[in-house]
């Protein structure tokens, strides 16, 4: 089932989230958000968009 965890950084005050798999391994990590509400909106965006997202292979840089 996985789970999202979010927190505020002690270093820069920004909010972050990561997505953990069932085995508790981090499988996605967010950018920094200036507010808790924006961080939660980021989580909601991933929830709403990821289930229908396509998969595309790109060339390496």
Phi and psi in degrees as a GROMACS rama.xvg file:
@    title "Ramachandran Plot"
@    xaxis  label "Phi"
@    yaxis  label "Psi"
@TYPE xy
73.4823  171.003  UNK-2
-157.831  153.23  UNK-3
-98.0082  139.939  UNK-4
-126.637  139.465  UNK-5
-133.228  155.096  UNK-6
-159.682  165.189  UNK-7
-105.483  130.259  UNK-8
-70.5594  136.246  UNK-9
-74.9888  -22.5029  UNK-10
-79.1519  -44.5546  UNK-11
-125.466  -0.780209  UNK-12
76.7138  -0.181381  UNK-13
-80.4599  158.204  UNK-14
-100.883  140.592  UNK-15
-135.46  158.957  UNK-16
-138.179  156.823  UNK-17
-135.891  159.37  UNK-18
-108.02  127.247  UNK-19
-109.891  140.611  UNK-20
-76.3741  174.366  UNK-21
-56.7697  -30.9946  UNK-22
-84.7938  9.3577  UNK-23
75.9455  9.82674  UNK-24
-80.9871  136.054  UNK-25
-73.2498  124.87  UNK-26
-115.431  -10.2034  UNK-27
-155.369  145.222  UNK-28
-134.966  139.571  UNK-29
-87.6898  171.948  UNK-30
-76.8416  176.938  UNK-31
-84.2461  140.816  UNK-32
-117.835  144.971  UNK-33
-77.3431  -22.9803  UNK-34
-133.249  157.147  UNK-35
-61.3109  -41.9327  UNK-36
-60.7208  -40.1741  UNK-37
-66.7922  -36.323  UNK-38
-63.0872  -46.0133  UNK-39
-64.7207  -35.8539  UNK-40
-63.4247  -36.6351  UNK-41
-62.7844  -41.9526  UNK-42
-61.2622  -46.8329  UNK-43
-60.6705  -38.0473  UNK-44
-63.2021  -43.879  UNK-45
-62.8268  -44.8759  UNK-46
-58.4333  -43.35  UNK-47
-76.0736  -30.7122  UNK-48
-101.751  -26.636  UNK-49
-68.6515  -34.0287  UNK-50
-65.7784  -24.8929  UNK-51
-108.874  5.99955  UNK-52
-70.9566  140.909  UNK-53
-79.686  170.429  UNK-54
-121.192  125.557  UNK-55
-131.974  132.023  UNK-56
-86.6166  135.817  UNK-57
-120.968  161.964  UNK-58
-76.3362  149.801  UNK-59
-75.3147  157.815  UNK-60
